[in-house]
Amino acid sequence: MELDIIHLKEIDSTNKYCYKLGKEGKRNLIVVSDVQTGGVGRLERKWYSDFGGLYFSILLDLEEFKKECKNDNIGKLNFLGSLSTYETLNCYLKDFKTVGCIGIKFPNDIIVNVENKDKKLSGILSEININYGFLVLGIGINVNNKIHDEIKDIATSLKELEGKEFDRFEILNKFIDNFKNNYYLNDDEVLKGYKKYSKTMGKYVKVITPKEEIKGTVFDIDYNGIHLATSDGIKHISVGDCVHLRKDKR
């Protein structure tokens, strides 16, 4: 799989631009921008996208994915994004490689435990258009960008963690290599890798869905969602916002 790269100085959203290109028939490319003026994460949350961070979106052809990988499991692409981002960032964190310090928070955040606080280092937003046959995988990584005061308790950057600046495009190229290598893994291999690096497995969590909030202990994650052991029995939740809770919040 070859991916062409479009590098922009500034745009409202790399995901929006990729989505537009997808409807125009473009496929298999990456749009990366130095700055996003309207970047968003999951659930329409604002994603601060100041200069120094790495903000990019991958435009993928769903029919090509199904043909090349002999696979109709489109949800696998989200897990591929999380796994590849984790593997990439883990290469640059010398002080945080202790087991459990860096990991994947369901469904697709990369978090690092800093002084007993989990802080977001990267987030992923995927958007799919079945009618046109494409998927956009948007990834934001805090690299050298300053973390805004209002999110300092929940976010961090590579520069903040390691005390030095990093080459954003070296990180992008390493991600591309990892993504291409993982692209052809079978479903079980991708899921095994995802769960190996998950910080949500085994945790007591609250999952917020459009209809309710459910608390329980995570005992499994698969392509269809998250499985909780709750006071009301086993619950399977396909869509929701997952919040890690402390034991004293039970």
N, C-alpha and C positions, 0 to 999 in steps of 0.2 A: 504494500500500500504506500503510495507516494502522496505527500501532503505539500501543496504549495503554500507559501507564507506571504501574507499581505501585512505590511507594517505601517501603522498609522501613528501620527503624533498625538491626535486627540479625536475622540468620537463620543457620542452619548453612551453607546453600549455596543460592545463587540458582539453580543448575542443578537441584538436587534439587527445589526448590519449583516451578520451571517444568515439570519432568518430571511432577510430581504434577498440576499444572494441565492439562497436555497430555492426560493420561489421563482427566481429567474433562471433556474436550471444549473447553477454552479454546484460543484461537489468536491469533496476531498481537499479542503484547504483550511488554513488556520489564519484567523484575523487577530493580530496583536496590536494593542494600542498603549502608548506611553501614559495616557491619561484617559479616564472615562468621566464624563460629566453627569451621567445618569445611570451609573452601574447599580444593579440590584442583585440581591441574593434570593434564597428561597423565601417564599411567602411575601414577596415584594419588599423585603427589608432592604434598606439602603446599604450599598457596599461602597465604602470610601475608597476612591480610586485615584489617589494623588500620585504625582510623579515619584518614581522609585519602586513602585510595585510592579508585579507582572500580571497583566490582564489579557486573557486571550480566549478565543472560542474556536472550536473545531466543528467544521461542517462535514457530516458524514452521510454517505449514500446507504440507505437501509437495504436496498435490493442487493447492492454489492456486498454488504456485510453478510446478508443471508446466504448469498452464493459462495463467497470465498470461505466463510467459516462454517458453511453447511449448518446454519443455526438460525432459528426464528425467534430466539430469546433476545429481544431488543433491550430488555432491562439489564442485560449483561453489560451494556456499554456504560451505564452509570457506575457499576462496580469496577469496570476497567479504569475509568477516570480516577476513582478514589484510590485504587491499588497503585496505579502508575504515579499519582501525585505523592502518595506516601513514600514509595520507593525512591523517588527523586529527592524529596526534602530530607529524607533520612541520611542521604549522602553528605549533607551540609551541616548537620547538627552534631558536632563533636561532643558537646557537653550534655546532650540530652538523649543519648542512645541507650541509657539504662532501660531495662524492660519496663514497659508501662508508661514511660515519660512522653513518648510521642505515639500517636495512634489515630485511628479513624473513628469518629463519632457518627453514629447512624443518623442520616443515611450516607452523608458524603463530606463531612467536615474533617479537616486534619487539625488535631489539637495537640498542644504540648502542655504538660503539667509543670507549672512554674510556682514554686513555693506553695504547693498544695492547692493551686488554682488551675483549672483547665482553661487554656486560652487558645483561641482560634488563630491558626496560622494560614489556613487556606479554606476556601469554600467552593462548591460546585453547583451550578444551576443548569439543568438539562431541559431542553424544549424540543418537542417532536411534532412533525407535521406528517401524518399518515397519508393524506391525500397526495402530497407532493413527494413523499418517500424520502424524507431526510430527517436527521436529528442534529441538533446543535448542543454541544457540550461546552458550557462556559466555565472557565476556571480563573479564580482570583487568588493570587499568592502575595502575602505581605513580605516583601523582600527588603528594600532599603527605605521604604516610605515611612513617614512619621505616623505613629498611631495617635488618633485623636483622643483628647482627654476623656470624652464621654464614653469611649469604649476600651479604655486602658485596662479595666478589670476583666475584660472578656476576650481581648485580642492582643496579639504580639506579632513581631516580625523577625526574620532571620537576622537582621542587623542588630536588633535589640537583644536577641538571644546570644549571639556569638560575638558582638562587639566590633564588627567590621562590615564593610560593604561587600556585596556580591555582584557578579556579572549576571544580569537578568537573562541575557540571551544564551549564556552557557546553561543556565537552569532550564530554559525553554528547550534547548536542544537535547538535554539529558532526558527531559520529560518525553519528548517525541520518540527517542530511542526506546524508552521503557514502554510507552504506549504501543509502539509497533511490535515489540517483543511479546507483549501480553495479548495483543489483538487476536492471535491465533490459538491461544490456550482454550481448552474446552471449559464447559460450564463449571464442572467440579473443581478444576484447578484454580479458576478465578475466585470462586466462592471460598475455597480453602485459604487462599492468600488473604482475601478480605477479612475473613474471620480471625485469622492468625494475628492480624494487626489491629483488630477492632478493640476500642476502649469501651464499647457499649456491652459486649458480651459479658454476662454475669453480673451486670450492674443493676442496681435498683433505680428505676427511671419513672418519669411521668411522660406519657405520650398524649399530646394534644391533637385531637382530630376536630373536624368541623362540627361534630355533634357532641363530643364528650372528652373528658380527661380520664385517662386510665393509668393507674400506678401498678407496678409489678416488677419482678426480677426477670431480666432477659435471659432466656435459656437457648434461644436459637435465632438466627437471621438467615433468610434465604431471599431468592429473587422476587418473592411475592410479599415480602415485608418482614416484620419483627414479631417474635413469639414471646409472650409474657406469661409468667406464673403469677396470678393475682389471687386476692382473697376470694374471688368469685370463680376461680378455676382458670383454665388455660384460655388466653386470648390471643388471637392472631390479628395484627393491625397492618393493613397494606399502605396507608397514607397517614402521616402525622408528623408533628414536630416533637422530637425526642429531647427531654431534659434530664440530665444526670442528677440524681438526688443523693444527698448524704444519708448515711444510715439513720441519723437522728431525725430525719424528715419522714420516716416511715409512719 
